[in-house]
Amino acid sequence: MESMTEPTTAAGAAEAPSPPPDVPAIALEGVAKTYRSGREEVHAVSRIDLEIAQGEFFSLLGPSGCGKTTTMRMIAGFEDPTEGTVRLKGADVTRTAPDRRDVNMVFQSYALFPHMTVFDNIAFGLRRKGTPSDEIRRRVGEMLELVELSGRERTKPGRMSGGQQQRVALARALVNRPSALLLDEPLGALDLKLRQAMQMELKRIQRDVGITFVYVTHDQGEALTMSDRIAVMNKGSVEQLGDPRQIYERPASRFVAGFIGTSNLLSGGVTDASGGLVTFPVGESGAVCATAAAAVGDTVEVTVRPEKIALHTARPDGAGARSRVPGTVREVVYLGASTHYTVALEGGGADGAGAGPELTVFTQNAAGTGDGPGRGDRVWLEWSPEHSYVLPA
């Protein structure tokens, strides 16, 4: 992860009047980045078009090497695009130096000055801009209150926890009143419990200050928790752009379905198509029913989330268009609030024989439910057709 010896500031940047609310805070128009090493070309980012609204909490989500950090660095000005245009509040800043852009950046390493107090770390950028002392005291005080560190002005970073240092880094970035704050995996160095607490704090702070946050992460839960919208990136491109519910419930590709949370994938040839529903068999006794527009004979691929599936120890009664497939429990993992089952479907091969694909099922451990099935038990899985989402071809 990149780190800085000196915090990024908008030194020398004149405060422009607020743009109309329909002008994006950040816009990327055909932005691409290609690195050259000898004769080899590496396409880190491939012609991205994005608009990030003013006051939005926007996340760039994807695995390592997908281009999300490179994209953020082009917004900040630390990388020049090979092609395309970067706009901030409508102004073309593609070739503008980082310290002339009205954005600040927070890194995973925090980049605090260890020899300075909390107050001096936060005030650093204001002093560089020649801000009067009275205003510095007022604005630093406001930031300390915002990040809930009032009374720690004279403390040095080395005597603070990781979460407190993160708050100082945020305050130092926000005190300059940027139009957008860029955060590059800032919670990655924290332990799980503190990271989860800081997620809620970041969202609270973003709402309180009302500025645009652009957040880079590989953690799906982090992005779903905090974001207004998410761009899921893969191999330098945006595979899907939408709000957390859209991304989770309606993945646009096999990659998104597999990367966001846990997803089960099943495919088959449609044997019945009517009333907006399609059905295909799984083995000799199972069938999957999904909402889709397809014809008999088409091959479709569907995804179903583990928490949407009901697990039964006997074949469920009742008619109607529902997915019902038999299988055998291969693994049981007890996680306190829930139990995770791995179930191998029966007869999933082309000839209807042998073991089929494995599905993951999450069940809530409600009071009084007793013990569930164990390894080796035969079970039936059932879910509604609206929960079988057909992936786009």
DODO-82572 format. One line per 10 residues: their letters; for each residue y, x, z of C-alpha. Coordinates in nm, 3 decimals. Layout:
residues N
A	Y/X/Z; ...
END
This chain:
residues 393
MESMTEPTTA	0.000/0.000/0.000; 0.346/0.121/-0.086; 0.573/0.220/0.200; 0.940/0.314/0.217; 1.125/0.580/0.412; 1.438/0.367/0.394; 1.464/-0.011/0.401; 1.564/-0.191/0.086; 1.910/-0.342/0.103; 2.143/-0.519/-0.133
AGAAEAPSPP	2.405/-0.251/-0.074; 2.710/-0.296/-0.290; 2.591/-0.628/-0.427; 2.873/-0.880/-0.441; 2.798/-1.222/-0.298; 2.789/-1.459/-0.594; 2.855/-1.831/-0.565; 2.547/-2.044/-0.520; 2.397/-2.150/-0.854; 2.320/-2.515/-0.932
PDVPAIALEG	2.003/-2.629/-0.752; 1.812/-2.667/-1.080; 1.858/-2.297/-1.167; 1.547/-2.104/-1.054; 1.597/-1.844/-0.784; 1.365/-1.616/-0.983; 1.248/-1.648/-1.344; 1.007/-1.425/-1.534; 1.016/-1.469/-1.911; 0.731/-1.304/-2.101
VAKTYRSGRE	0.719/-1.020/-1.846; 0.453/-0.756/-1.909; 0.378/-0.413/-1.770; 0.167/-0.151/-1.946; 0.091/0.190/-1.801; 0.003/0.477/-2.031; -0.217/0.770/-1.933; -0.267/0.999/-2.230; -0.406/0.779/-2.506; -0.522/0.508/-2.268
EVHAVSRIDL	-0.320/0.192/-2.202; -0.364/-0.018/-1.889; -0.223/-0.370/-1.908; -0.134/-0.434/-1.544; 0.059/-0.756/-1.621; 0.022/-0.957/-1.942; 0.327/-1.163/-2.046; 0.385/-1.378/-1.741; 0.618/-1.679/-1.747; 0.716/-1.809/-1.402
EIAQGEFFSL	0.998/-2.003/-1.242; 1.040/-1.993/-0.863; 1.271/-2.257/-0.720; 1.551/-2.193/-0.472; 1.423/-2.225/-0.116; 1.057/-2.222/-0.222; 0.776/-2.041/-0.041; 0.588/-1.903/-0.341; 0.272/-1.691/-0.326; 0.118/-1.452/-0.577
LGPSGCGKTT	-0.252/-1.463/-0.493; -0.538/-1.261/-0.636; -0.786/-0.977/-0.584; -0.693/-0.610/-0.576; -0.581/-0.485/-0.917; -0.487/-0.829/-1.055; -0.120/-0.735/-1.105; 0.042/-0.929/-0.820; 0.210/-0.630/-0.651; 0.325/-0.493/-0.987
TMRMIAGFED	0.481/-0.833/-1.061; 0.666/-0.830/-0.730; 0.786/-0.473/-0.784; 0.932/-0.578/-1.121; 1.121/-0.858/-0.943; 1.251/-0.607/-0.689; 1.343/-0.352/-0.957; 1.103/-0.079/-0.847; 0.917/-0.114/-1.179; 1.070/-0.174/-1.522
PTEGTVRLKG	0.890/-0.430/-1.739; 0.742/-0.300/-2.062; 0.866/-0.624/-2.217; 1.021/-0.950/-2.104; 1.315/-1.057/-1.888; 1.363/-1.086/-1.511; 1.632/-1.329/-1.396; 1.774/-1.386/-1.047; 1.970/-1.712/-1.010; 2.003/-1.720/-1.389
ADVTRTAPDR	2.140/-1.365/-1.430; 1.944/-1.108/-1.631; 1.861/-0.821/-1.391; 1.583/-0.662/-1.598; 1.759/-0.323/-1.605; 1.955/-0.361/-1.282; 1.885/-0.104/-1.007; 1.699/-0.228/-0.697; 1.998/-0.182/-0.465; 2.210/-0.399/-0.696
RDVNMVFQSY	1.971/-0.694/-0.684; 2.026/-0.970/-0.431; 1.671/-0.944/-0.293; 1.511/-0.764/-0.002; 1.151/-0.650/0.033; 0.918/-0.629/0.335; 0.610/-0.407/0.314; 0.284/-0.400/0.504; 0.390/-0.073/0.670; 0.718/-0.230/0.803
ALFPHMTVFD	0.905/0.104/0.737; 1.102/0.084/1.063; 1.296/0.387/1.185; 1.105/0.503/1.496; 1.404/0.685/1.647; 1.629/0.377/1.626; 1.642/0.079/1.859; 1.561/-0.272/1.740; 1.934/-0.345/1.714; 2.002/-0.036/1.505
NIAFGLRRKG	1.706/-0.102/1.274; 1.830/-0.453/1.202; 2.193/-0.341/1.166; 2.112/-0.053/0.930; 2.183/-0.233/0.603; 2.500/-0.398/0.734; 2.639/-0.061/0.841; 2.564/0.085/0.499; 2.775/-0.192/0.346; 3.062/-0.126/0.588
TPSDEIRRRV	3.034/-0.458/0.769; 3.276/-0.484/1.068; 3.121/-0.416/1.409; 3.192/-0.764/1.548; 3.017/-0.928/1.255; 2.723/-0.688/1.286; 2.676/-0.785/1.652; 2.697/-1.153/1.568; 2.456/-1.142/1.275; 2.204/-0.917/1.449
GEMLELVELS	2.213/-1.151/1.748; 2.144/-1.447/1.520; 1.849/-1.267/1.365; 1.704/-1.168/1.703; 1.720/-1.531/1.811; 1.562/-1.645/1.483; 1.262/-1.410/1.521; 1.244/-1.476/1.898; 1.321/-1.118/2.007; 1.640/-1.177/2.204
GRERTKPGRM	1.661/-0.927/2.489; 1.470/-0.655/2.303; 1.776/-0.502/2.135; 1.739/-0.161/2.305; 1.362/-0.133/2.256; 1.226/0.118/2.005; 0.954/0.016/1.756; 0.690/0.245/1.911; 0.697/0.037/2.230; 0.636/-0.292/2.047
SGGQQQRVAL	0.323/-0.470/1.926; 0.241/-0.501/1.557; 0.357/-0.861/1.552; 0.689/-0.771/1.715; 0.744/-0.487/1.467; 0.679/-0.734/1.186; 0.949/-0.961/1.327; 1.195/-0.670/1.338; 1.119/-0.589/0.972; 1.182/-0.953/0.880
ARALVNRPSA	1.508/-0.965/1.075; 1.628/-0.643/0.910; 1.558/-0.790/0.566; 1.710/-1.131/0.639; 2.029/-1.008/0.808; 2.163/-0.905/0.465; 2.138/-1.269/0.353; 1.948/-1.205/0.030; 1.890/-1.486/-0.216; 1.518/-1.406/-0.204
LLLDEPLGAL	1.283/-1.218/0.028; 0.982/-1.041/-0.122; 0.686/-0.983/0.110; 0.403/-0.753/-0.001; 0.098/-0.831/0.218; 0.311/-0.794/0.534; 0.042/-0.925/0.771; -0.244/-0.709/0.645; -0.227/-0.461/0.934; -0.251/-0.729/1.206
DLKLRQAMQM	-0.567/-0.857/1.374; -0.697/-1.201/1.277; -0.554/-1.405/1.566; -0.210/-1.244/1.545; -0.211/-1.277/1.166; -0.277/-1.650/1.194; 0.004/-1.689/1.448; 0.244/-1.493/1.227; 0.161/-1.715/0.928; 0.307/-2.013/1.111
ELKRIQRDVG	0.604/-1.805/1.229; 0.680/-1.691/0.875; 0.676/-2.050/0.753; 0.904/-2.157/1.038; 1.149/-1.874/0.969; 1.151/-1.951/0.597; 1.235/-2.315/0.666; 1.505/-2.220/0.916; 1.686/-1.978/0.684; 1.620/-2.182/0.369
ITFVYVTHDQ	1.590/-1.889/0.128; 1.325/-1.818/-0.132; 1.017/-1.629/-0.010; 0.782/-1.463/-0.260; 0.463/-1.360/-0.086; 0.191/-1.131/-0.223; -0.155/-1.165/-0.070; -0.526/-1.145/-0.147; -0.602/-1.379/0.146; -0.666/-1.732/0.020
GEALTMSDRI	-0.626/-1.891/0.363; -0.289/-1.722/0.408; -0.163/-1.855/0.075; -0.292/-2.208/0.137; -0.140/-2.217/0.486; 0.215/-2.111/0.399; 0.289/-2.179/0.033; 0.472/-2.457/-0.143; 0.319/-2.328/-0.468; 0.067/-2.059/-0.558
AVMNKGSVEQ	0.013/-1.852/-0.872; -0.349/-1.737/-0.882; -0.366/-1.410/-1.076; -0.661/-1.240/-1.242; -0.660/-0.933/-1.468; -0.284/-0.937/-1.512; -0.251/-1.306/-1.599; -0.179/-1.628/-1.411; -0.498/-1.837/-1.419; -0.349/-2.134/-1.237
LGDPRQIYER	-0.013/-2.240/-1.097; 0.017/-2.530/-0.856; 0.053/-2.648/-0.499; -0.223/-2.562/-0.248; -0.398/-2.898/-0.280; -0.406/-2.879/-0.661; -0.538/-2.523/-0.654; -0.811/-2.609/-0.405; -0.916/-2.954/-0.525; -0.870/-2.904/-0.901
PASRFVAGFI	-0.937/-2.539/-0.993; -0.850/-2.462/-1.353; -1.127/-2.207/-1.411; -1.452/-2.070/-1.277; -1.258/-1.774/-1.135; -1.015/-1.995/-0.939; -1.299/-2.215/-0.812; -1.484/-1.911/-0.681; -1.183/-1.721/-0.547; -1.016/-2.003/-0.354
GTSNLLSGGV	-1.236/-2.083/-0.057; -1.607/-2.149/-0.112; -1.721/-2.347/-0.412; -2.057/-2.459/-0.546; -2.112/-2.453/-0.922; -2.367/-2.666/-1.109; -2.410/-2.724/-1.480; -2.622/-2.944/-1.701; -2.650/-3.152/-2.014; -2.498/-3.499/-1.989
TDASGGLVTF	-2.763/-3.774/-2.008; -2.533/-4.068/-1.933; -2.161/-4.119/-1.992; -1.990/-4.449/-1.913; -1.694/-4.583/-1.718; -1.533/-4.242/-1.688; -1.844/-4.097/-1.521; -2.100/-3.850/-1.648; -2.446/-3.779/-1.509; -2.683/-3.487/-1.557
PVGESGAVCA	-3.021/-3.424/-1.394; -3.108/-3.151/-1.145; -3.484/-3.098/-1.150; -3.714/-3.400/-1.157; -3.560/-3.612/-0.879; -3.199/-3.506/-0.842; -2.886/-3.593/-1.036; -2.517/-3.502/-1.032; -2.256/-3.765/-1.110; -1.899/-3.660/-1.182
TAAAAVGDTV	-1.573/-3.809/-1.304; -1.512/-3.667/-1.651; -1.453/-3.754/-2.014; -1.759/-3.618/-2.193; -2.029/-3.742/-2.429; -2.408/-3.756/-2.398; -2.546/-3.417/-2.496; -2.241/-3.220/-2.383; -2.293/-2.943/-2.130; -2.055/-2.962/-1.835
EVTVRPEKIA	-1.994/-2.735/-1.538; -1.886/-2.890/-1.211; -1.768/-2.754/-0.879; -1.808/-2.922/-0.542; -1.668/-2.793/-0.215; -1.911/-2.740/0.077; -1.727/-2.975/0.315; -1.756/-3.264/0.065; -2.137/-3.264/0.081; -2.334/-3.477/0.327
LHTARPDGAG	-2.667/-3.334/0.443; -2.961/-3.571/0.513; -3.313/-3.508/0.641; -3.446/-3.796/0.427; -3.354/-3.929/0.086; -3.036/-4.136/0.131; -3.062/-4.508/0.059; -2.831/-4.704/-0.162; -2.752/-4.740/-0.526; -2.432/-4.652/-0.702
ARSRVPGTVR	-2.301/-4.350/-0.883; -2.343/-4.069/-0.633; -2.482/-3.718/-0.658; -2.816/-3.687/-0.478; -3.017/-3.365/-0.498; -3.314/-3.239/-0.292; -3.351/-2.887/-0.160; -3.481/-2.655/0.110; -3.271/-2.495/0.383; -3.267/-2.117/0.337
EVVYLGASTH	-3.010/-2.017/0.600; -2.829/-2.172/0.896; -2.513/-2.016/1.046; -2.365/-2.172/1.361; -1.986/-2.118/1.384; -1.894/-2.331/1.684; -1.680/-2.600/1.522; -1.907/-2.616/1.217; -2.249/-2.514/1.088; -2.293/-2.357/0.744
YTVALEGGGA	-2.614/-2.424/0.554; -2.748/-2.252/0.245; -2.974/-2.491/0.053; -3.189/-2.398/-0.246; -3.216/-2.693/-0.482; -3.555/-2.797/-0.610; -3.659/-2.777/-0.970; -3.333/-2.647/-1.109; -3.491/-2.462/-1.399; -3.486/-2.579/-1.759
DGAGAGPELT	-3.846/-2.697/-1.721; -3.766/-2.886/-1.399; -3.986/-2.657/-1.192; -3.929/-2.381/-0.940; -3.627/-2.313/-0.723; -3.283/-2.408/-0.843; -2.938/-2.276/-0.755; -2.829/-2.243/-0.395; -2.552/-2.464/-0.255; -2.344/-2.404/0.055
VFTQNAAGTG	-2.284/-2.699/0.289; -2.039/-2.716/0.580; -2.104/-2.975/0.852; -1.880/-3.045/1.150; -2.043/-3.014/1.492; -1.923/-3.345/1.634; -2.015/-3.428/1.994; -2.357/-3.588/2.038; -2.493/-3.512/1.691; -2.775/-3.296/1.824
DGPGRGDRVW	-2.948/-3.017/1.637; -2.945/-3.021/1.257; -3.219/-2.909/1.020; -3.354/-2.554/1.044; -3.468/-2.292/0.798; -3.748/-2.414/0.574; -3.672/-2.786/0.625; -3.653/-3.011/0.323; -3.320/-3.196/0.295; -3.118/-3.413/0.060
LEWSPEHSYV	-2.758/-3.345/-0.035; -2.524/-3.627/-0.132; -2.160/-3.654/-0.239; -1.923/-3.884/-0.424; -1.853/-3.840/-0.797; -1.482/-3.778/-0.738; -1.578/-3.465/-0.547; -1.764/-3.319/-0.847; -1.475/-3.168/-1.038; -1.558/-3.076/-1.397
LPA	-1.413/-2.736/-1.485; -1.212/-2.716/-1.807; -1.410/-2.568/-2.094
END
